[in-house]
Amino acid sequence: MLKPFHSGKVRDMYDLGDDLLAMVASDRISAFDVILPQPVPDKGRVLTAMSVFWFETLADLAPNHFVSADPQFIAKVLAGAASRSPAKESGGGGNPFSDAAGRMMLVKRAGMLPIECIVRGYLAGSAWKEYVCEGTINRTPMPEGLVLGSRLPEPMFTPTTKAEVGHDQNITFDEAANMVGSEVAALARDLSLAAYSQAADVTAQKGFILADTKFELGFIGGDLCLADEVVTPDSSRLWMQENWTEGEDPPAYDKQPVRDWLEAVGWDKLPPPPDLPPEVVEETTRRYTTAYEIISGRHLTDWYGA
């Protein structure tokens, strides 16, 4: 039985040998870096389907780690990997892939950068909170007079650390360069800004604003590649253009219903988190699915695992 070598807040990773990994997106949802008790139905399928759409859409811009999401093809690769695995676990636990169709991608192993590559085009979230207090974003001075939801003078590369425990920390470009080297930091910045620009153009054509997004980058064969997930509701703040007004926080097509409810009930953002009510879970599924279907022009019912 193959066992995951890494389990994150949302994804489980399985080493298949030959520099291939199986990446399984769960329906788990996290907020404020804590995994919540209730899963969000179809979330894993949306994250996988939307990432595949963007890997295809941005393929001319940069290479990526995606190989396949076809369950039949992946099953053959998994069978070969399992036959080579020396570990024969006893006691059961079930097949972790039995219901993974549509949530699983076969990807190439990449040497991942130890930073989150975030690009912001609009003032929101933690950047807004910092701006109100300090007049800066990631300690970079910003013009006076910006308000919540303002379009920034130009998209900003605002990297963070990858915290194994607790919260990621905002860092400056120079601090990122100290972690990965000046040349790699510049490559990551330039690729992230270019990918954001192209993705923002695509989403704008579909009536959405890509306010900000997080990229995961890694090296494969000497090339810096897009990896993990790309412009999904988990990694991005997506607004409908018709709902955007400077000075207001428009409804976001992501986990905003979850965050709003947790803030409203006064949760201290420390484990254990409270149970989510059914209506919050249902609204979150609706927003994830709507974002995918409008932006991609595809139907989730046509994706694997329906």
C-alpha positions, 0 to 999 in steps of 0.5 A: 500500500502506498503511503503519503510522504507529505500531508498538508492542510489540503493535499496529500502527496505520494511518491511513485518513483521515477520522479513522479508524484501523485497529488491528491486534493482533499475536500478539507478546508483551512482558515487562518492556518487551521484545518476546519472540522467540516469538508467542503463537497467538490472542493478537491475536484474544483482545485484540481480541475481549475489548476489543470485549466491554468496549467494548460492556459499558461503553458506558453508562459512557463513549464509546469509539473502537470502530467495527467489527471486521467484516472485510468492513466493514473491507475496504471502508474499507481499499480506499477508503483505499488508493485515496486513498493517494498512496504506491505502494510497490514491491518487495512486502512482502505485504498486512499485512491478509491474516491480520488477521481477528479481530485488527483493529479500525476505530477513531476517532482520539483525542487520547490522554493521555500517561499510563497510567491504572492502577487497583489493587484488590489489592496485587500486582506493582510496587505490592507491591514498593514497599509492601514497601520504602517502605510506599507505593503510587505514593508514597501512604502505605498502612496497615500490615499489608497482604500480597501479594494484599491487597484494598486499602481502596479502589481506587486510581488509580495513573498512570504515564508512557508511556515511548517507550524503557525502563520506564514510571515511576509518578507521583502524581496531582499529577504527572499533573495537571502533565502533562495539567492538573488538570481532565483528570487528575480526569476521567481518574481518575474515569472509570478508577475507575468503569470499574474498578468496573464491570468488577470487578463483571462479572468477579466474577460470572464467578468472577474477581478484577480485581486491577488494570488499565490504561486508555488514554484519549483525547479525541474531539470533546471527550469523554474516551473509552476507547481502545486495549484494555480489561480484556484479559489484556495490560492486567490482572491477573486471578485466579480467586476460588477461587485467591485467598488473602491472602499468596500470589501466585495464578495470573494469567490473563495473561502470568504464565507468561512472566514466571515463566519469565523470572524463573526463568531469571535473565534480566537483562530487557535485550535480547536476550531468551531463546527461550520454550519451547513449553509456556510459549507454549501455557500462555499461549494457554490462559490468555488464551483461558480469561479471554476465554471465561469473562468474556465468555461467548463462544467464541473459535471464534465470533470472526472469524478462527477 
